[in-house]
Amino acid sequence: MRSFEIQIYKDRKWKMNSVYDDLNLAIDEAKRVDEGCRYAGVRVIEDNYDEATNQTTSRTLFSGGAAKTEKSKKPGATAKPKSTGPRTGTGREPVRKRGAKATAKK
């Protein structure tokens, strides 16, 4: 039995969005979701279930959004250096949480 799962990349995790029996329909829907730019990434996973062995195999058939560029990034590389100048933003940037202060052990 084959099924095609559309997964979206949201909150730093891949989450299942929908499941289809038809490959073309699943890829068309994934492309539509990718064009919407609502999520950082989208992918289509094919799941094959073998009833005789009770085993499932999976493979990725389509990747869009951040999933396309994720493999091309070098490990340890940063996107861009932090600015040391005055803040110039629109006010819509996400708020960054600060880490806990280190306490000295006695």
N, C-alpha and C positions, 0 to 999 in steps of 0.2 A: 504494500500500500504506500502510495506517495502522497505527500502533502507539501505545500509551499508556504512558508511562514514569512511574513513581513515583520521585520524588527526595526525599531527606531532607537536612535542614540539620544538619550535624555538624562539629565542629572548624572552624567559620567557613567551611565550604565546602558546596556542594550536591553530593551524591553519589547515583548511581543505586542504587535499592533493588531494583526489579523492573520487568518489562515485560509488558504485557497486550495482547491483541487486542480486548478488549471494554471499551468506555468505562465502562459501569455498574459492571462488576466492579472496574475500576481506581479509580474514585471511591469506591466502597464500602470498598475496602481502604485507600485514603488516609485516609478518615474514621476508620477503625478505628485506624490508626497514630497519627493526630492525637489521638484520645481517650486513647491510652495515655500521653501526656506524656513519652515516652522521648526524643524529639528536639525540638529547638527549632523546627523547621518541617518541613512536608511540602507537596509540590505534585505535580500531575499535568500532564505535558507531552504534547501530541499532536504526533506526528511524521508528516508526510505525505511520502512518497517518490514522485516522478513518474519512472517508468522512461523515458519518452520524452525528457525533458530532463535526466535524471540529477541532479535537484535535490531537496533536502529542505527543507521549511518546518516551523517549529515554533511552537506557541502554548501558553500556560498556560491550563488549563481549571479547575483547582482549586488554591487556596492555603489552608493551615491553619497554626496555630501562630504562630511569629514572622513568617512570610511575610505574614500578614494585617496585622500592625501595622507592618511594615517600611516601607511606603509612607507611612504616616501620620506617621512621625517626621520632625521638622524637621532638616535638615542642620546639624551643629555643635551641636545641643542635647545636653546630658548627661542621663543618666537621673536621677541624684540627686547632690547635693553630697557631698563627702567629709566624714566626721565628724572633728572636731578633739578630741572628748572621749575618755574612756577606752575601751578596746576592750571591746565587749560582744558576744561571738559564741558560737556553739555549739561551735566547734572543728572544724566540718565545712566551713568556707569554703575555697575553692581557694587555693593558695599562689601569690602573685604573684611573678614573676621581676623582679629589679631590673636596670636598664640598666647598661651599662658606664660607669665613671667617665671623665669627659673628661680628657684629658691635655694639658698645655700644650706647644705647639710652640715650638722654639727657633729 
